[in-house]
Amino acid sequence: MQVVLTPMGLRMGGQRLPCAWGRGGVTRHKREGDGATPTGSHRVVGCLYRPDRMVAPVDWAVPIGPGDLWSDDPKAKDYNHMTRVPYAFSHERLSRADPMYDLVLVLDWNWPVAVPGRGSAIFVHRWRRPLAPTAGCLALSAPDLLRLTRALRPGDRILVPESLSKTL
């Protein structure tokens, strides 16, 4: 299945799911920390979830816990990969106090071989509040994120058209 980002949200089959994207808009030239969502056809390569807050949403989901991190440090050998504490480089904690990462789809942006500085972790996750911009990820309401997750399989794609870099 292919899902397409439009100015009106994610289009999945005949459904439209309201969706937030990066505060830096949509770009063809993604850089670490720019807050932009990269254009392209991004494969779904993983699903992470908090087993203390929900049951596994799909059979291919991987549980995350307090020691799980995502490296966002271009100087680290495991840049743009999941890692664990202790960790001396810059990272994002996957197990958060808020529900934003209770369920996460991992896209293949700059992965599996990460180019330093090209940007890390383009996730599809729960939004902070409706349509609030992200740091570059895509974000949906909790019910829509669960619906999307259950509709997709590893290898399915989310398309962020280049034309959006001019309209968003």
Phi and psi in degrees as a GROMACS rama.xvg file:
@    title "Ramachandran Plot"
@    xaxis  label "Phi"
@    yaxis  label "Psi"
@TYPE xy
-115.523  136.263  GLN-2
-114.769  139.99  VAL-3
-122.712  131.265  VAL-4
-80.2114  129.368  LEU-5
-126.542  169.035  THR-6
-59.4325  -19.3035  PRO-7
-97.7553  3.04899  MET-8
124.382  -166.432  GLY-9
-84.3569  130.44  LEU-10
-99.8016  120.229  ARG-11
-129.459  105.174  MET-12
60.7482  -128.5  GLY-13
-91.9912  6.46536  GLY-14
-102.09  152.35  GLN-15
-120.538  124.264  ARG-16
-108.388  115.984  LEU-17
-52.6337  135.757  PRO-18
-145.043  137.908  CYS-19
-98.2929  153.013  ALA-20
-135.182  -172.133  TRP-21
-60.854  142.601  GLY-22
-62.598  -21.6302  ARG-23
-90.1629  10.613  GLY-24
81.2515  -153.312  GLY-25
-116.279  135.274  VAL-26
-138.213  152.89  THR-27
-87.9985  -12.4937  ARG-28
-123.144  64.8059  HIS-29
-64.1  137.216  LYS-30
-134.46  150.33  ARG-31
-56.1346  126.643  GLU-32
84.8354  3.658  GLY-33
-80.8983  -10.5971  ASP-34
73.5714  11.2832  GLY-35
-100.905  154.042  ALA-36
-94.9221  127.46  THR-37
-77.4569  142.6  PRO-38
-71.9123  161.129  THR-39
134.257  177.535  GLY-40
-104.27  102.586  SER-41
-99.2691  123.583  HIS-42
-77.5933  143.677  ARG-43
-79.399  120.759  VAL-44
-116.518  -5.23586  VAL-45
-170.375  166  GLY-46
-140.044  126.187  CYS-47
-115.811  146.946  LEU-48
-151.514  158.251  TYR-49
-93.0718  105.21  ARG-50
-67.86  -16.9213  PRO-51
-80.8877  -7.76416  ASP-52
-121.514  -15.9642  ARG-53
-160.17  162.091  MET-54
-82.0623  160.119  VAL-55
-56.369  123.237  ALA-56
-75.2768  -26.561  PRO-57
-145.308  158.897  VAL-58
-70.1789  -12.6664  ASP-59
-100.957  8.09599  TRP-60
-75.6477  144.891  ALA-61
-109.745  127.609  VAL-62
-71.9065  145.367  PRO-63
-120.959  152.669  ILE-64
-139.498  -170.785  GLY-65
-58.3983  -26.0103  PRO-66
-91.9954  1.33046  GLY-67
-89.5194  134.706  ASP-68
-133.521  166.742  LEU-69
-125.824  122.844  TRP-70
-73.7445  126.35  SER-71
-121.58  23.8385  ASP-72
-103.424  110.066  ASP-73
-57.7102  -18.0913  PRO-74
-83.7477  -13.037  LYS-75
-83.8849  145.235  ALA-76
-65.7619  -26.1702  LYS-77
-105.749  30.7371  ASP-78
-51.6772  134.608  TYR-79
62.0589  36.8978  ASN-80
-137.171  157.774  HIS-81
-71.4255  140.804  MET-82
-143.683  -172.923  THR-83
-136.292  160.791  ARG-84
-71.8185  152.524  VAL-85
-73.1314  150.657  PRO-86
-146.925  121.559  TYR-87
-84.4327  -11.5477  ALA-88
-99.5514  168.196  PHE-89
-61.3622  139.945  SER-90
-157.845  170.61  HIS-91
-119.035  132.224  GLU-92
-76.084  127.999  ARG-93
-81.4391  -30.9019  LEU-94
-93.0192  100.768  SER-95
-106.436  159.422  ARG-96
-68.6442  -36.5115  ALA-97
-83.8744  170.941  ASP-98
-87.6797  8.43512  PRO-99
-55.7061  -38.4237  MET-100
-108.858  24.4619  TYR-101
-62.8488  -30.6629  ASP-102
-141.041  126.483  LEU-103
-137.764  130.907  VAL-104
-96.5543  131.04  LEU-105
-99.3907  126.813  VAL-106
-100.379  162.911  LEU-107
-86.8726  21.7748  ASP-108
-60.8018  124.027  TRP-109
53.0898  40.5865  ASN-110
-148.627  143.693  TRP-111
-85.5851  -20.1483  PRO-112
-98.2663  106.016  VAL-113
-85.7976  133.692  ALA-114
-89.8568  119.216  VAL-115
-53.5275  130.378  PRO-116
86.824  -7.80353  GLY-117
-80.1425  -7.9498  ARG-118
112.555  144.759  GLY-119
-121.496  162.283  SER-120
44.0203  76.3155  ALA-121
-91.5286  105.214  ILE-122
-105.487  162.679  PHE-123
-113.016  116.951  VAL-124
-139.513  -179.972  HIS-125
-74.0935  140.371  ARG-126
-77.2103  154.987  TRP-127
-66.927  -44.8353  ARG-128
-152.619  160.372  ARG-129
-50.8893  122.535  PRO-130
61.8262  15.5402  LEU-131
-67.7589  131.637  ALA-132
-57.4369  154.176  PRO-133
-108.608  -176.169  THR-134
-85.1809  8.72239  ALA-135
136.429  -14.7587  GLY-136
-78.9441  178.483  CYS-137
-104.891  142.715  LEU-138
-138.147  142.154  ALA-139
-134.358  169.367  LEU-140
-65.596  158.43  SER-141
-57.7777  -46.6282  ALA-142
-64.3326  -38.92  PRO-143
-69.9623  -36.5248  ASP-144
-63.152  -43.0629  LEU-145
-64.7188  -42.906  LEU-146
-59.5832  -47.0439  ARG-147
-61.2601  -47.2767  LEU-148
-58.3395  -44.1222  THR-149
-70.4794  -21.9189  ARG-150
-85.0307  -22.5871  ALA-151
-98.3204  161.978  LEU-152
-133.139  158.895  ARG-153
-54.351  134.973  PRO-154
97.8261  -20.6453  GLY-155
-63.9253  160.34  ASP-156
-121.295  149.253  ARG-157
-116.216  118.892  ILE-158
-95.5408  126.169  LEU-159
-112.721  97.3587  VAL-160
-63.9557  144.272  PRO-161
-60.5162  -30.3779  GLU-162
-60.9716  -24.5767  SER-163
-69.8724  -21.6162  LEU-164
-66.4635  -15.431  SER-165
-100.774  -20.9559  LYS-166
-105.025  -22.6685  THR-167
